[in-house]
Amino acid sequence: MHPSALIGLLAFAAAVPALPEKRSEDVHSAASIENLKSKIKNVVILEMENRSLDNVLGGQKLKGLDNPINNGPFCNPYDLYDPSKGEVCSEAKDYDSILDDPDHSVTGNNIEFYGEFVPNNAHIASGELTPNQKGFVHEQLRQHGNDANKTNLAKQVINYYTEDEVPVLTALVQNYLTFNHWHSDVPGPTNPNRAYVLSGTSAGHGINDASFNTDVHAHKQRSIFQQLGETGHTWKNYYTNRGMIDAYFFDWTFTSGNTDKAQPLESFYADAAAGKLPEFTFIDPSCCDSGTNSMHPTGLISKGEALIKDVYDALRASPQWEETLFILTFDETGGFHDHVPPPLAVRPDNLTYTETAPNGQRYTFEFDRLGGRIPTLLISPFVAKAQVEQKGINTDGETVSYSASSILRTLGYLWDFEPFTPRVQAAASFEHLIQSTKRTDTPTELPVPKAFERKVLSRLSL
């Protein structure tokens, strides 16, 4: 071979991201679980707010991501019941936030997914009725709009961010592992979904009701905090000064005298620098209005990026970095468009939730299907670079989408506990995505985000 040809081949090989060492047949295997335990000693979860994959990762060009820039555009009608009003298709956006919070209730998700507030549950379960993801723009107009501002309202829910607009997320996608099929566990709002991350159920709650309040702490189900606390493992829930404290959802945190495990975010940075992070770290961003950093409207995307950068940079500089798995995820889609239909799922229990839809009809949800796709990344020196993970495999050998319950399924392998609920039992785990060889090319810092030139999009700003 001519030397120049060899040099060309070597350059090409260096430019192509390494394939992961693990394959689907390693899922749930003893060797894969042992590798997880030998490599990962600390797990850090940062759970952001209310963004879909198509929205916040819609402009990521990495091959394997099914999103608007790679496979779109994707379109919605302005009016589900009057096609003559035309349609709008996904485009890149250029604003830092929106002021018209999309509908992300259970019945709001129903019309966004199925085109009706009260779909037939039996038809959904049988596969006779499937989601077409066509109602996001319609519902945004119904909730906030009129003909004078319909174009702007449509942009709010169907447009997406470019790689340049979210440089922190772009750097993470290009350097770590992104899930292409990760769904929220509830097609509904924040707190029920956050409960699933921590306990594998929302205990029949489908709205941000008083049971989640810190002075009520009505949730009796077993949580990851209780599991670790009762088995000799360490944990902390770091929170911001305007944020939630998810450990306070659960009554056990109070009855067991563990309220001191909730500490301000400043303590996280100090603990990371000193190498004193607990085995399990859960970070709550501030939520959910102007000035907050969770990416929830009306907070700025750039402030959320700043938080992600700060957490990553602290972990990367920590003495514990080489034993840490950082999971960056979101709680739910927040009413933002995603074109991938959510799948059915195993019920966690026999509880149901009923609400009144905007049209006055009553709808009962049985917690038997997932919500929309949300951005989720695995970040560690033991995950592949620029890797896109597709669907996973559960212990029944079924190919399924990942979800919040996948976290508990995997942590059960790491810390030797059984699934809390049938939903967690049936979830795909991701221990096989932890490689046996440590990378040496992980970025020491992430890019500095910048506030957009045009900060917000609202009916009054245009």
Backbone torsions as a table, in degrees:
resi	resn	phi	psi	omega
1	MET	NA	138.0	178.3
2	HIS	-64.7	138.0	-178.5
3	PRO	-52.9	-38.1	-179.7
4	SER	-65.6	-34.9	177.7
5	ALA	-67.0	-40.6	178.2
6	LEU	-62.5	-42.8	178.2
7	ILE	-60.6	-40.1	178.9
8	GLY	-62.9	-41.3	179.2
9	LEU	-65.3	-41.5	179.1
10	LEU	-64.5	-39.5	178.4
11	ALA	-64.5	-40.7	178.8
12	PHE	-63.3	-44.8	-178.7
13	ALA	-61.9	-37.8	-179.9
14	ALA	-68.7	-27.8	-176.5
15	ALA	-81.8	-20.6	-177.3
16	VAL	-87.1	125.6	179.4
17	PRO	-57.4	142.3	179.4
18	ALA	-65.7	139.3	175.5
19	LEU	-72.2	149.2	178.2
20	PRO	-65.8	148.0	-179.3
21	GLU	-71.6	-29.9	-174.7
22	LYS	-87.8	152.8	178.2
23	ARG	-127.6	171.1	-173.7
24	SER	-58.8	-29.9	-178.3
25	GLU	-70.1	-12.6	178.7
26	ASP	-83.2	-11.6	-175.5
27	VAL	-61.4	132.9	177.4
28	HIS	68.4	7.9	-178.0
29	SER	-80.4	155.6	178.7
30	ALA	-61.0	-39.6	-179.4
31	ALA	-65.8	-40.4	-179.4
32	SER	-67.5	-39.8	179.4
33	ILE	-67.6	-41.2	178.6
34	GLU	-64.8	-37.9	177.0
35	ASN	-63.4	-43.0	176.6
36	LEU	-56.2	-48.4	-177.1
37	LYS	-64.9	-33.9	-177.7
38	SER	-77.3	-24.1	-175.9
39	LYS	-99.3	-35.5	-171.0
40	ILE	-110.0	119.7	177.4
41	LYS	-113.1	-19.0	-178.0
42	ASN	-135.5	133.0	177.1
43	VAL	-117.6	129.8	179.3
44	VAL	-121.3	124.8	176.9
45	ILE	-115.7	125.3	169.2
46	LEU	-112.7	115.4	-177.6
47	GLU	-107.4	109.9	179.0
48	MET	-84.9	-170.7	-169.3
49	GLU	-127.3	131.8	153.7
50	ASN	56.6	55.1	173.6
51	ARG	-143.1	139.5	177.0
52	SER	-89.8	164.2	176.5
53	LEU	-62.3	-47.4	-180.0
54	ASP	-60.3	-27.5	-179.0
55	ASN	-78.9	-62.9	-169.6
56	VAL	-87.8	-21.6	175.0
57	LEU	-113.3	16.4	-175.2
58	GLY	-66.2	-22.0	-179.5
59	GLY	-101.4	7.1	179.2
60	GLN	-76.0	125.7	-172.8
61	LYS	-92.4	2.5	-178.3
62	LEU	-59.1	129.2	-179.1
63	LYS	-60.5	136.9	-179.8
64	GLY	106.1	-22.8	175.4
65	LEU	-80.6	126.2	177.7
66	ASP	-91.8	95.8	-174.2
67	ASN	-147.1	176.1	-174.9
68	PRO	-60.8	-40.1	-176.5
69	ILE	-68.7	-31.5	-178.5
70	ASN	-88.8	-38.4	-171.1
71	ASN	-129.2	0.9	-177.7
72	GLY	-91.0	-161.7	5.4
73	PRO	-76.9	162.5	175.9
74	PHE	-115.2	143.0	-169.1
75	CYS	-123.5	152.1	172.5
76	ASN	-130.5	146.4	171.5
77	PRO	-74.1	151.0	172.1
78	TYR	-65.9	-33.2	-176.8
79	ASP	-136.6	117.8	-179.5
80	LEU	-60.5	-26.0	-172.4
81	TYR	-105.1	-2.6	-179.0
82	ASP	-140.9	85.2	-178.0
83	PRO	-59.0	-20.7	-178.2
84	SER	-65.9	-15.4	179.7
85	LYS	-79.4	-4.2	174.7
86	GLY	86.7	-174.5	-178.0
87	GLU	-138.1	166.7	178.1
88	VAL	-130.4	143.4	-176.0
89	CYS	-119.9	156.0	-175.2
90	SER	-64.9	136.5	176.5
91	GLU	-141.0	167.3	174.7
92	ALA	-67.2	144.7	179.6
93	LYS	-111.0	166.8	-177.1
94	ASP	-141.2	44.6	177.3
95	TYR	-140.5	154.6	-169.1
96	ASP	-85.2	-23.0	178.1
97	SER	-163.7	176.0	173.3
98	ILE	-127.1	157.1	-178.2
99	LEU	-104.5	-7.1	-179.9
100	ASP	-107.5	92.9	-174.8
101	ASP	-62.0	122.0	-179.6
102	PRO	-66.4	160.0	178.7
103	ASP	-72.3	123.6	175.4
104	HIS	-132.9	29.6	170.5
105	SER	-73.8	171.6	177.0
106	VAL	-60.8	-48.2	-179.4
107	THR	-73.5	-26.8	172.7
108	GLY	-64.7	-44.4	174.4
109	ASN	-61.6	-35.6	178.5
110	ASN	-57.1	-50.2	-176.8
111	ILE	-71.7	-30.9	177.2
112	GLU	-67.7	-36.7	-178.6
113	PHE	-87.6	-46.0	-169.6
114	TYR	-108.1	-10.3	-179.5
115	GLY	83.4	10.6	177.9
116	GLU	-153.0	147.8	-177.9
117	PHE	-69.6	-34.5	-173.8
118	VAL	-126.0	75.6	179.0
119	PRO	-71.3	159.8	-179.5
120	ASN	-77.5	113.4	-176.8
121	ASN	-62.7	-36.8	179.9
122	ALA	-65.9	-38.3	178.3
123	HIS	-68.4	-34.1	176.0
124	ILE	-66.3	-47.6	-177.2
125	ALA	-62.8	-33.5	-178.1
126	SER	-83.7	-12.3	-176.9
127	GLY	88.8	0.8	177.6
128	GLU	-67.5	-32.7	177.5
129	LEU	-116.4	121.7	179.5
130	THR	-122.8	151.0	-179.3
131	PRO	-71.6	138.2	177.1
132	ASN	-111.8	-2.9	173.7
133	GLN	60.5	34.5	-173.6
134	LYS	-106.1	0.9	-170.9
135	GLY	-105.4	9.1	-174.8
136	PHE	-66.9	-48.7	-179.1
137	VAL	-66.4	-44.2	177.8
138	HIS	-53.5	-47.6	-176.0
139	GLU	-71.1	-33.2	176.6
140	GLN	-65.4	-39.5	177.2
141	LEU	-69.2	-40.9	179.6
142	ARG	-61.5	-41.4	-174.4
143	GLN	-78.2	-34.1	-171.0
144	HIS	-123.7	-15.4	-158.7
145	GLY	-117.4	-176.8	169.6
146	ASN	-153.8	176.5	-174.0
147	ASP	-60.0	-27.2	-175.9
148	ALA	-68.2	-25.7	-175.9
149	ASN	-126.6	19.2	-173.2
150	LYS	-64.2	-32.4	179.8
151	THR	-65.1	-44.2	179.8
152	ASN	-66.9	-41.4	179.0
153	LEU	-63.3	-38.5	178.6
154	ALA	-62.9	-42.1	178.8
155	LYS	-58.2	-35.5	-175.9
156	GLN	-58.6	-36.2	-172.5
157	VAL	-105.7	-19.6	-173.7
158	ILE	-110.6	-15.0	179.1
159	ASN	-79.7	173.2	-175.1
160	TYR	-142.7	166.6	-178.4
161	TYR	-94.4	141.7	177.4
162	THR	-81.9	167.9	177.4
163	GLU	-59.1	-38.4	-178.6
164	ASP	-69.1	-29.6	-176.3
165	GLU	-77.6	-24.2	178.2
166	VAL	-125.9	68.3	-172.9
167	PRO	-62.8	-30.3	179.3
168	VAL	-67.3	-50.3	178.2
169	LEU	-62.9	-38.0	178.7
170	THR	-60.9	-43.5	178.9
171	ALA	-63.4	-37.9	179.2
172	LEU	-69.0	-43.2	178.1
173	VAL	-60.9	-40.0	-176.7
174	GLN	-78.4	-11.8	-176.5
175	ASN	-118.9	-11.5	-176.5
176	TYR	-136.1	-152.7	-172.7
177	LEU	-113.0	129.4	179.7
178	THR	-115.9	135.3	176.0
179	PHE	-85.2	129.9	177.0
180	ASN	-86.0	-25.7	-177.9
181	HIS	-127.7	71.7	174.3
182	TRP	-119.8	119.8	-175.8
183	HIS	-113.9	153.0	169.9
184	SER	-67.8	155.8	-177.0
185	ASP	-82.2	-17.7	178.7
186	VAL	-128.5	130.8	170.8
187	PRO	-78.2	69.4	-174.4
188	GLY	-165.0	-163.5	-167.1
189	PRO	-82.3	-170.3	-166.0
190	THR	-58.6	-66.5	-166.9
191	ASN	-62.8	-41.0	174.3
192	PRO	-56.5	-39.0	179.1
193	ASN	-70.4	-36.6	177.9
194	ARG	-67.4	-32.7	176.2
195	ALA	-64.8	-36.0	177.9
196	TYR	-64.0	-39.8	179.0
197	VAL	-57.7	-35.4	-171.3
198	LEU	-100.8	-18.1	-175.4
199	SER	-141.2	-5.6	177.7
200	GLY	77.4	12.3	176.5
201	THR	-165.9	160.0	170.6
202	SER	-106.6	9.6	178.7
203	ALA	56.2	38.6	176.2
204	GLY	84.1	5.9	-179.9
205	HIS	-94.5	129.7	-178.1
206	GLY	-121.3	11.9	-179.3
207	ILE	-146.7	163.3	179.5
208	ASN	-78.9	69.9	-174.6
209	ASP	-88.2	-177.7	-173.0
210	ALA	-66.8	-16.6	-178.6
211	SER	-62.1	-22.1	-179.0
212	PHE	-89.2	-6.3	-176.8
213	ASN	-66.6	146.2	-176.8
214	THR	-65.2	-23.3	179.4
215	ASP	-94.2	3.6	178.3
216	VAL	-113.4	-46.8	179.1
217	HIS	36.4	63.3	-171.4
218	ALA	-89.2	-2.5	-173.8
219	HIS	-84.3	119.6	-175.2
220	LYS	-98.2	-9.7	-176.7
221	GLN	-67.5	158.2	-179.6
222	ARG	-70.3	133.1	179.8
223	SER	-114.6	168.6	175.6
224	ILE	-62.9	-32.0	178.5
225	PHE	-63.5	-46.6	178.4
226	GLN	-64.2	-44.9	-179.0
227	GLN	-57.1	-48.3	-178.6
228	LEU	-70.5	-40.3	-179.0
229	GLY	-62.7	-34.9	-177.4
230	GLU	-85.7	-6.1	-179.0
231	THR	-120.0	18.6	171.6
232	GLY	82.2	15.7	176.9
233	HIS	-100.7	154.8	-176.0
234	THR	-98.7	148.3	178.7
235	TRP	-153.7	156.4	170.4
236	LYS	-147.6	149.4	173.8
237	ASN	-114.7	102.5	179.4
238	TYR	-85.9	140.9	-175.4
239	TYR	-137.9	159.9	176.5
240	THR	-92.4	168.6	-175.5
241	ASN	-71.5	-12.8	176.4
242	ARG	-122.5	26.8	-170.8
243	GLY	-110.2	-179.2	174.6
244	MET	-84.7	162.9	170.4
245	ILE	-127.1	95.8	-171.1
246	ASP	-67.5	-27.5	177.0
247	ALA	-63.0	-22.7	-179.7
248	TYR	-81.8	-2.2	170.6
249	PHE	-63.1	-31.2	-164.3
250	PHE	-102.2	131.6	-177.3
251	ASP	-62.1	-31.9	-178.3
252	TRP	-57.7	-35.7	-178.6
253	THR	-57.1	-34.1	-178.5
254	PHE	-87.8	-45.6	-176.8
255	THR	-68.5	-24.1	-179.6
256	SER	-94.0	-0.8	179.2
257	GLY	72.9	34.7	-177.3
258	ASN	-109.3	19.3	-179.4
259	THR	-63.9	-23.4	179.6
260	ASP	-71.8	-9.5	177.1
261	LYS	-74.8	-11.8	173.0
262	ALA	-88.8	119.4	-174.7
263	GLN	-135.3	152.7	-178.8
264	PRO	-64.5	155.3	-174.5
265	LEU	-59.1	-29.8	177.6
266	GLU	-57.4	-33.0	178.7
267	SER	-68.1	-30.9	176.5
268	PHE	-61.4	-47.4	-178.5
269	TYR	-63.4	-38.3	178.3
270	ALA	-67.6	-43.1	-179.9
271	ASP	-65.9	-39.6	178.9
272	ALA	-63.3	-44.4	-178.4
273	ALA	-64.6	-34.2	-177.8
274	ALA	-87.4	-4.0	-176.5
275	GLY	70.9	31.3	-175.7
276	LYS	-118.6	24.4	175.0
277	LEU	-65.8	145.3	177.1
278	PRO	-70.9	175.5	178.0
279	GLU	-63.4	-36.0	179.2
280	PHE	-125.0	122.7	178.2
281	THR	-119.1	128.7	173.6
282	PHE	-121.2	127.2	-175.9
283	ILE	-114.4	125.0	174.7
284	ASP	-99.5	123.8	172.7
285	PRO	-75.1	175.0	174.2
286	SER	-81.3	146.6	-173.8
287	CYS	-153.5	145.8	14.7
288	CYS	-149.4	44.1	-177.5
289	ASP	-139.5	-164.5	-178.2
290	SER	-57.5	136.9	179.7
291	GLY	91.1	-4.0	-178.6
292	THR	-94.1	168.6	-171.6
293	ASN	-122.7	22.7	-178.0
294	SER	-90.6	-6.7	-171.7
295	MET	77.2	3.5	174.3
296	HIS	-71.2	132.2	171.9
297	PRO	-54.3	135.3	11.6
298	THR	-102.3	17.1	174.5
299	GLY	-65.4	158.0	-175.8
300	LEU	-85.8	140.7	173.1
301	ILE	-57.2	-41.2	-177.5
302	SER	-64.7	-33.5	175.9
303	LYS	-68.7	-36.7	175.0
304	GLY	-64.2	-40.8	176.6
305	GLU	-62.4	-37.4	179.2
306	ALA	-63.6	-40.3	177.6
307	LEU	-63.9	-46.5	-179.6
308	ILE	-59.3	-43.7	178.0
309	LYS	-60.5	-45.9	-177.7
310	ASP	-61.4	-42.8	-179.9
311	VAL	-66.5	-46.2	179.6
312	TYR	-61.1	-50.0	-176.9
313	ASP	-59.4	-37.9	178.6
314	ALA	-66.1	-41.7	178.7
315	LEU	-68.0	-41.6	-177.5
316	ARG	-64.4	-32.2	179.8
317	ALA	-87.1	-7.8	-175.3
318	SER	-75.6	146.8	172.3
319	PRO	-59.5	-16.9	-178.3
320	GLN	-92.2	0.5	-173.7
321	TRP	-52.3	-44.5	-172.4
322	GLU	-73.6	-2.0	175.8
323	GLU	-122.7	16.3	-172.7
324	THR	-109.7	139.3	168.2
325	LEU	-113.2	118.5	179.7
326	PHE	-103.3	119.6	178.2
327	ILE	-107.5	114.2	175.5
328	LEU	-101.1	120.5	-178.1
329	THR	-143.6	176.2	177.5
330	PHE	-124.6	158.5	-177.0
331	ASP	-81.1	-40.7	-177.1
332	GLU	-164.3	174.7	-172.1
333	THR	-81.0	-16.2	175.0
334	GLY	69.1	16.6	-178.2
335	GLY	84.6	6.4	176.3
336	PHE	-84.5	144.1	-173.6
337	HIS	-62.7	138.5	163.8
338	ASP	-141.7	137.9	-170.8
339	HIS	-87.6	-9.4	-176.5
340	VAL	-88.9	122.7	-177.7
341	PRO	-65.9	135.0	176.2
342	PRO	-70.2	142.6	-179.4
343	PRO	-88.8	169.1	170.4
344	LEU	-70.4	163.2	-178.4
345	ALA	-151.1	160.7	177.3
346	VAL	-70.6	136.3	177.2
347	ARG	-68.8	138.1	179.2
348	PRO	-76.2	-25.1	-177.4
349	ASP	-163.0	-170.4	-178.0
350	ASN	-99.8	17.6	-178.1
351	LEU	-85.3	154.0	177.8
352	THR	-131.6	166.9	178.0
353	TYR	-134.4	135.4	-178.8
354	THR	-124.8	135.5	175.0
355	GLU	-139.3	163.9	176.0
356	THR	-93.9	124.7	-179.6
357	ALA	-75.1	163.9	178.6
358	PRO	-57.8	-23.2	178.5
359	ASN	-87.6	5.9	177.1
360	GLY	90.7	-9.1	179.1
361	GLN	-79.8	152.8	177.3
362	ARG	-94.8	140.4	179.3
363	TYR	-133.0	133.1	177.6
364	THR	-111.0	124.4	-179.6
365	PHE	-102.4	134.7	-175.3
366	GLU	-104.4	10.1	178.3
367	PHE	55.8	44.6	-177.8
368	ASP	-117.1	18.4	175.4
369	ARG	-154.6	157.5	-177.0
370	LEU	-87.8	169.6	173.4
371	GLY	-90.9	-164.1	-175.8
372	GLY	-73.6	172.3	179.6
373	ARG	-73.2	137.0	178.1
374	ILE	-125.7	149.2	177.7
375	PRO	-66.1	130.6	176.1
376	THR	-146.3	132.8	-177.4
377	LEU	-131.8	144.4	169.3
378	LEU	-100.5	129.2	-174.0
379	ILE	-129.3	116.7	-176.8
380	SER	-173.4	155.2	172.2
381	PRO	-68.5	-4.0	179.8
382	PHE	-109.9	20.2	171.1
383	VAL	-118.5	155.2	-175.2
384	ALA	-68.1	152.7	178.9
385	LYS	-82.7	137.1	175.6
386	ALA	51.1	43.4	-177.6
387	GLN	-101.6	139.9	173.1
388	VAL	-113.1	120.2	177.1
389	GLU	-93.6	131.6	178.7
390	GLN	-89.5	-135.1	-179.7
391	LYS	-78.4	164.9	-179.5
392	GLY	-110.1	-174.0	-178.6
393	ILE	-129.4	130.9	177.8
394	ASN	-92.6	-178.2	-175.0
395	THR	-71.9	-11.7	173.2
396	ASP	-87.5	1.7	-179.6
397	GLY	80.2	11.2	-179.5
398	GLU	-86.5	141.2	174.2
399	THR	-84.3	119.4	-173.2
400	VAL	-137.7	160.4	172.7
401	SER	-71.6	149.3	171.1
402	TYR	-75.1	160.8	175.7
403	SER	-157.1	-178.3	178.1
404	ALA	-54.8	-34.3	179.9
405	SER	-64.6	-19.3	176.3
406	SER	-64.3	-28.7	177.8
407	ILE	-64.4	-50.3	179.6
408	LEU	-64.6	-35.4	178.3
409	ARG	-61.6	-41.0	-178.3
410	THR	-75.9	-40.3	178.3
411	LEU	-65.3	-28.1	174.3
412	GLY	-60.8	-37.8	175.1
413	TYR	-68.7	-39.2	-177.5
414	LEU	-67.4	-41.2	-173.1
415	TRP	-118.7	19.4	168.4
416	ASP	58.9	55.9	170.8
417	PHE	-133.0	153.6	-177.5
418	GLU	-79.6	155.6	177.7
419	PRO	-56.3	137.9	-178.9
420	PHE	-71.0	-33.1	-174.1
421	THR	-141.3	163.9	173.2
422	PRO	-57.9	-31.4	176.6
423	ARG	-61.0	-46.2	179.2
424	VAL	-66.9	-39.7	179.1
425	GLN	-57.6	-38.4	-175.7
426	ALA	-88.4	-1.3	-175.9
427	ALA	-78.2	152.2	171.3
428	ALA	-74.5	136.8	174.3
429	SER	-98.2	169.9	-178.2
430	PHE	-133.7	23.6	178.1
431	GLU	-62.1	-26.9	-178.8
432	HIS	-70.6	-10.3	179.9
433	LEU	-86.6	-4.2	174.6
434	ILE	-84.6	120.5	-177.5
435	GLN	-81.5	161.3	178.7
436	SER	-87.0	-14.7	-178.3
437	THR	-111.6	131.7	-178.8
438	LYS	-78.9	135.1	174.0
439	ARG	-79.6	153.2	177.5
440	THR	-118.9	10.7	-174.7
441	ASP	-115.5	21.0	-179.8
442	THR	-75.0	136.7	-176.9
443	PRO	-62.5	137.6	-179.6
444	THR	-75.5	-27.0	176.6
445	GLU	-144.4	155.5	175.7
446	LEU	-97.8	160.4	-179.9
447	PRO	-60.8	156.9	177.4
448	VAL	-84.4	120.6	178.0
449	PRO	-72.0	154.0	177.9
450	LYS	-126.1	138.8	174.9
451	ALA	-61.9	141.9	-177.9
452	PHE	-67.6	152.4	177.0
453	GLU	-60.6	-39.8	177.1
454	ARG	-105.9	108.7	-163.3
455	LYS	-78.0	-41.0	-174.7
456	VAL	-136.3	160.4	171.7
457	LEU	-125.2	122.3	178.2
458	SER	-148.6	171.9	179.3
459	ARG	-64.2	-24.1	-175.5
460	LEU	-96.1	-14.1	-172.2
461	SER	-91.9	-6.6	-176.9
462	LEU	-122.1	NA	NA
